[in-house]
Amino acid sequence: MSIDPIAVWANMKLKIWPERYWMLELGDVSAADAASVFVECDGRYSCLIRDQAGVSAIVE
């Protein structure tokens, strides 16, 4: 049984960070290439997301 991502997001509570962050859609870039950037990053928080739709990132 597959999970509907829209239904999952619709039932999630919104959490707000006190800092400003950007969520970026990275298109066709590979997760390995994007991950190499995060290794060099000293920011407070960053997140690399790979799902059925592709790769995206959350960065400070």
MORANOR-V178149 format. One record per residue. N is the residue number from 1. RES is the residue in one small letter. PHI is phi in whole degrees, -180 to 180 (* if undefined). OMEGA is omega in whole degrees, 0 to 359 (none if undefined). BURIAL is b if it has 16 or more other C-alpha atoms within 10 Angstrom, else e. Layout:
BEGIN
n = {N:N}
res = {RES:RES}
phi = {PHI:PHI}
omega = {OMEGA:OMEGA}
burial = {BURIAL:BURIAL}
END
This chain:
BEGIN
n = {1:2:3:4:5:6:7:8:9:10:11:12:13:14:15:16:17:18:19:20:21:22:23:24:25:26:27:28:29:30:31:32:33:34:35:36:37:38:39:40:41:42:43:44:45:46:47:48:49:50:51:52:53:54:55:56:57:58:59:60}
res = {m:s:i:d:p:i:a:v:w:a:n:m:k:l:k:i:w:p:e:r:y:w:m:l:e:l:g:d:v:s:a:a:d:a:a:s:v:f:v:e:c:d:g:r:y:s:c:l:i:r:d:q:a:g:v:s:a:i:v:e}
phi = {*:-88:-99:-81:-63:-66:-66:-64:-63:-65:-101:-88:-83:-79:-115:-117:-83:-74:-96:-91:-130:-120:-107:-117:-86:-98:65:-89:-62:-78:-61:-66:-64:-66:-63:-63:-69:-68:-63:-86:-84:-107:-65:-66:-151:-152:-148:-107:-120:-123:-140:-63:-86:134:-121:-141:-141:-117:-135:-74}
omega = {179:180:178:183:179:178:179:180:181:182:181:174:179:176:184:175:177:180:177:178:178:172:187:172:186:176:186:180:179:179:180:178:180:181:180:177:181:178:182:187:176:182:181:182:172:184:175:184:175:179:183:183:180:183:174:183:170:183:178:none}
burial = {e:e:e:e:e:e:e:e:e:e:e:e:e:e:e:e:e:e:e:e:e:e:e:e:e:b:e:e:e:e:b:e:e:b:e:e:e:b:e:e:e:e:e:e:e:e:e:b:b:e:e:e:e:e:b:b:b:e:b:e}
END
